[in-house]
Amino acid sequence: MKFVLLAVSTTIALSAEPLVVSSPSSAASLTVDVAGGRALYSVAFRGREVILPSALGLVLEGAARLDSNFRLVRSDRREVRDVWKPPYGERAEFPDRYNALTVEFREEIAPRRTLVVEFRAYDEGVALRYTVPSQPALATSDHAELG
């Protein structure tokens, strides 16, 4: 079976305007902004706001919260048109079509930590994923248990 992966990436110069990413059909849209040092997002579906402006951030064990004094320092947009093939199920493949916006936030006060959030807009809804890049101001380790 033939599939096509289209990924277009562009880095966006940042301004004071909110950033918006819409789904391929424009049914869903997600807006990202910084107001009063807080990273915010909101979601609209078919022109109706379904998630009001809501704060983004992380509560870290053994470190100060990573949720304020932010500024947007970089953003990147991607367009994905792919096919996902599950290992089993009723269908052999599913379309994987979305537009993505990856935003890098940095604290304006010491220790100037960085938080990266990827937002995806699908025709059916939206998703977000946090990434905490390796950085001297934040000691990280992986600890997973399976009980």
N, C-alpha and C positions, 0 to 999 in steps of 0.2 A: 504494500500500500504506500502511496506517495503522500508525503506531507511537506508543508512549507513552513519555515521559520523566518519571520521577518522581524528584525529587531533594529529599530532606528533609535539612535541615542544622540541627544544634544545637551550641552551644558548651557544653562540659562543664567544670564547676568541678572543679579538680584536687584530689586527695587523695593520701595515701600509698599507696593501693591501686593495684595494676596496672590498666591499661586493657585491655579485651578487645574485639575486633571479630570477629563470626562471619559466615559466609556466609549467604545467604538461607535455605538449608535447614539451617543449623547443622552441615553436614558438616565444614567447615574453620573453625578459630578461630585467631586470632593474639593473643598477649599482649605488651604493651609495658610496660616497667618501668624504673626507674632504681635501681641498687644500687651503693653506693660511688662515686657520681658517674658511673658508666658507663651509657649507654643500652643496654638489652637488649631482645631480642624472642625469642619462641619460638612454635612452630607445632604445632598438633594437628590430626590428620585422623581423623575418625570415632572420636573419643575416645582416640586413641593419639598420644602425643607423637612427632612426626617430625623436628622441629628443636629441640634442647635450647636453653636460654637462650644467646644469642649476641650479641656486642657489635655496636653500630652506630657508624659514624663515617666520617670522610674523612681521607685523607692528602693534604695540599695541597702543591703545589710552591711553594717559596719562603715558606712560612708554617708555623707550628706545627700539628701534627695537631689535628683537630677531632673528638675522640673521648673526652674525659673531662671531669671536673668539671662535669657537666651537672645541670640540674634541669628538670623538666617545667614549662613556664609556661602552656601553652594546648593545648587539643585541640578538635577539631571532628569531628562525625560526619555522614556522608552516606549516603543509600540511593539507589541508581541502578537503574532498571528501564528499559532502552532496547533498541534494536535497532541492530546494526552492519551496514552494507551494503557488502560488498567490491566493488571495481571489476570483478572477474571471478571465476570459480570455479564449482564445482558447485552451490553454494547461493546464493540471492539475498540472504539475510540470516541473521544469527546473533544470538541473544539476548545482551545485554550486561547482566548482572545481578550486582551486587555491593554489599557494604556497605563503606564507607571510614571510616578513622580517620586524621585528619591531626594530627600531634603536633609542637609547637614545643619544642625543647630550647634552653636558653641556658647558656653557661658561667657558673659562679659566681665565676670569677677573671678578672682582666683578660686579654684585652681584651673579655670578655663577648660573644663571637660567638654567633650564632644559627644553628641547623640545623633545618630543617623536613623531616619524613619523612611521606609519605603511604603508608598501608598499605591494601591492598584484599584483601577476603576474597571469593573466588568459590566456587561449589560445587565446582569442580574443583581449587582450590588458592589460593595467595596471591601477592601481588606487593607490592613496595615501591619507592618513588621518593624520592630525595633532592632537596631544593631548598635552595639557599643564597641567602637573600634579600640584596639589596644592603645593605651596612652599612659604616660608616666603618672598622671594624677589619679589614676584609678587602677588599683591592683585587682586583677581578676583571676579566678581559677574556676575550673569546672568540677562540680560535685554532683553526681547523679546517683540516686539510690533506686533500687528496684526491690520492693518488699514482697 
